[in-house]
Amino acid sequence: MSTLEDWQRLGAGPLGPRYDRALAMAADHHRTQLRKGSQVPYLSHLLSVSALVLEHGGTEDQAIAGLLHDAVEDAPAGQGPAVLASIEAEFGAAVAAMVAACSDNPNDGSAELPWRRRKEAYVATLVNKPDDALLVTACDKVHNGSRIAADAATYGPQFFTRFAGGRDGLRWYYAACRDAIAARMPGAPVVRALTRVVDDLARVG
């Protein structure tokens, strides 16, 4: 069991100007984007993921990757590699590698796989995903999954029709991600948070 001393050592410490620049880049890249089917700015998700990374003891690099983890996927069609290169130039190879590892679509102009095959391939990468990127992925799944569960509880099962995988596909995906991450990070608080998300998704709809 962790001790109070472990908690006191947790965290990245004060954030520097690199984090400010990442906030600006995330806002610029996602300025016009909204959460699926709503008027909620997409930046809310990126801020939440970055906050979760920090609250679970992540480094500044991991928190920056949390802000930028969707920049490749959500870039204009075919522009993923260019966006990734700009992230590397600004924030270094470690951040760029985490962003690449968190993307299930390189957005390089190649044909995109159907939803289920793309997600199966992504889950398979979790077995060998670098540890630093794994925390970012876990926090991404905690925030996205918790919002889906909360919104489905509020608006009813029809809410799931907004997603390509539907209710059953989303339940499978989040449970598969949780299992893969739990195998790599047994007992981690973020895994417990992800388990609550999986349980909430199983209860709604």
Salt bridges, closest charged atoms under 4 A:
ASP6 OD1 - ARG9 NH2 2.76
GLU60 OE1 - ARG18 NH1 3.39
ASP61 OD1 - ARG18 NH2 2.96
ASP70 OD2 - HIS45 NE2 3.88
ASP70 OD2 - HIS69 NE2 3.18
ASP74 OD2 - HIS30 ND1 3.91
GLU90 OE2 - ARG21 NE 2.49
ASP104 OD1 - ARG118 NE 3.53
ASP104 OD2 - LYS119 NZ 2.68
GLU112 OE2 - ARG118 NH1 2.91
GLU120 OE2 - ARG116 NE 3.12
ASP131 OD1 - ARG184 NH2 2.59
ASP140 OD1 - HIS45 NE2 2.91
ASP140 OD1 - HIS69 NE2 3.30
ASP140 OD2 - LYS141 NZ 2.99
ASP151 OD1 - ARG147 NH2 3.25
ASP168 OD1 - ARG167 NE 3.19
ASP179 OD1 - ARG178 NE 2.72
ASP200 OD1 - ARG203 NH2 2.36
